[in-house]
Amino acid sequence: MINHNEKNIIMDKASAKRVLSRMAYEIIEKNKGAENLAVIGIETRGVLLAKLLVDNIEMIEGIRPKMGSLDITFYRDDLTRLTKHPVVKGNDIAFSVEDKKIILVDDVLFSGRTIRAAMEELFDMGRPEKIELAVLIDRGGRELPIQADFIGKNVPTSKEEYINVEVNESEIEKVSICTMEGK
């Protein structure tokens, strides 16, 4: 049996709200506004974070970027290791990615494999002008040469730890470092 022990809270509601606001400002500044931006979240928590970023960008700029969700299940390089019957949610991208400035959003960046899979899937849909990566937490431990353009917080962790992001439709509840015991 695996026990999951919360080690410490690294972000509460208030700090998460500030982090998302800062990230939205950084995205707007780097892209010289919100024109031609599309924000795509990676299922599941990346989609919720993408919505929160889009809400912040709209509040700041008065323009609501297009938003979509990406399910990378069949693009994963470890699909056969995960389960015999993967749950596929499907993509919800109701616009062309062609020539768009894509902000790809995920909750935690670790090995880089999820992002690689997401980019492969995006390129199968078209050729964006550029893809930038926004992550709430960068925990290090890269296995691929991928880095985030917008980072909420850098939190180096060991392989025995993981980051737990509790988020709902309207806010991030908390982010904590957890350990797995009894593996």
N, C-alpha and C positions, 0 to 999 in steps of 0.2 A: 504494500500500500504506500502511496506517495502522500506525504504531508506537505502542505504549503504553509509556510510561516511568513507572515508579513514582518519584514526586518525594520523598515522605517518609511515614513511618508516623506516623499521628496517634493510633492506639489499638492497644495490644497486648492479648494475652489477659487479663492481670491488670487493666489499666485498664478494659477492656470489661466484665469481670465486676463491677467496682465500679460502673460506669455503669448497668448493668442492674439491679443491686440498688437503687441510688438511685432510678431511675425507678420501680421497683415500689413502693418506699416512698411516693414522691410520688403515684402513682396511688391507693394505699390511703388516704393522708391526705386527698387532695382529694375522694375519694368516700366518706369516712367508713366505710371497710371494703371488703370484697370482695363484699358481698351485691348481687345483681342485676347484677353485672358480666359482660360478655361481651367477650372479646378476639378481634378479627378481624384477621388478617394479610393484606396484599396480596401476591399471588403475585409473586415467588418468595421473595426474602429476607425480606420482611415476615412471611411465615408462619413462617419459622425463628425470627425475633426474637420474634414473638408467643408461640411455644412457650416460649422462654427467659423471657419476662416472666411467663407463666402459672406456670411452675415456681417462679420467685422469689416471686410473690404467694402461691402455695400454701405455700411454706416459711415465709413470714412470718405469714400469717393462718390457716393450717390449712384454708382453703377453696380449692378449685380452681375458678376461673371457667370458664364455658363458653368453648370456643375454636372458631374457624372460619377458613376461608380464602376469599378473594375473588379471582376472576379478572376483571379489568376490561377485558379485550381488546376486547369489543364496545362498551364505553362510552367508549373513547378518542376524542378529537377528531382524532387524527392517524393513525388506523388505516390509511387509504389510503396514507399516506406510508411506513409501516413495511415492509409486505410484502404480496404478493398472496395469500399463504396463511398467515394467522396461526395460531400454535399456541395452542389453547384448552385450558386445564387444567380449567376448570369450578370451580364454587363447592363448598365443603364446609362448609355451615352447617346443622347438624342440630338447630336450635332456632329459635324465632321471635325476630326482632329487636324485635318489638312491645314497647314500654315497657321495654326493656333499656337499661342504661348501657353503651354500646358504646365500647370503646377500639380505635380503628383504628390499625394498626401498619404502618409502612413503614421501610425502611432509611435512605433519603435523601430529604429534602424539598428540592426546587429550585423549579421553576416553579409548582407547585401543581396542575397539570393532572391528575396521577395521583390526587390526593386528591379533586378535584372529581368525577372519573369514579367513584371508589369510593363517594362519598356518594350520587351519583345512583343507583347500583346498589342500595345499601342501602335508600334510600327506596322503590325499586320492590318491595322485600321486606316493607316495613311501616314503622311509625313508631316509631323508638327514643325512649326518654325523652330521651336526649342522645347526642351523638357527640363524643368527645374524640380528639385525634390524638397519638400517640406516635411519635417518630422518633429513630433513633440519631444521625443527623447532619442538621443544618439548614445547608445551604450558601448560603442567601440566593438572590437572583435571581428573586424571585417575579414571575409574570405575572398571577396572580389573587390576590384578597385572602384568602389562607388562611394561617393560622399554627398552629404546633404548641402543644399544651398541655403536653407532656412532651418534653424535648429532652435527648438524651445529651450532645451537644456541638455548639456553633456553630462552623462552619468556612467562612468566606467563601471562595469560589473564583471564578475567571474562567470564561468560557464555553469556554475551551480546556482546562480541567481537568475532571476528574470524580473522584468518590469511589468507590473500590473497596472493597467490604465482603466479606471472606472469612469465611463463617459455615457451620457444620455443625449437625447435630442437637443437639449438646451444648454448643457454645460458639462465641464469635466468635474466629476465629483472629487477624485483624488488620484494621485499617481504614487505608487509605492514600490520599493524593492522587496522582492520575496525570495525565499530560498526553498529549494526542494529537498526534503529529507526523506530518507528511507527508499531511495531509488533502487 
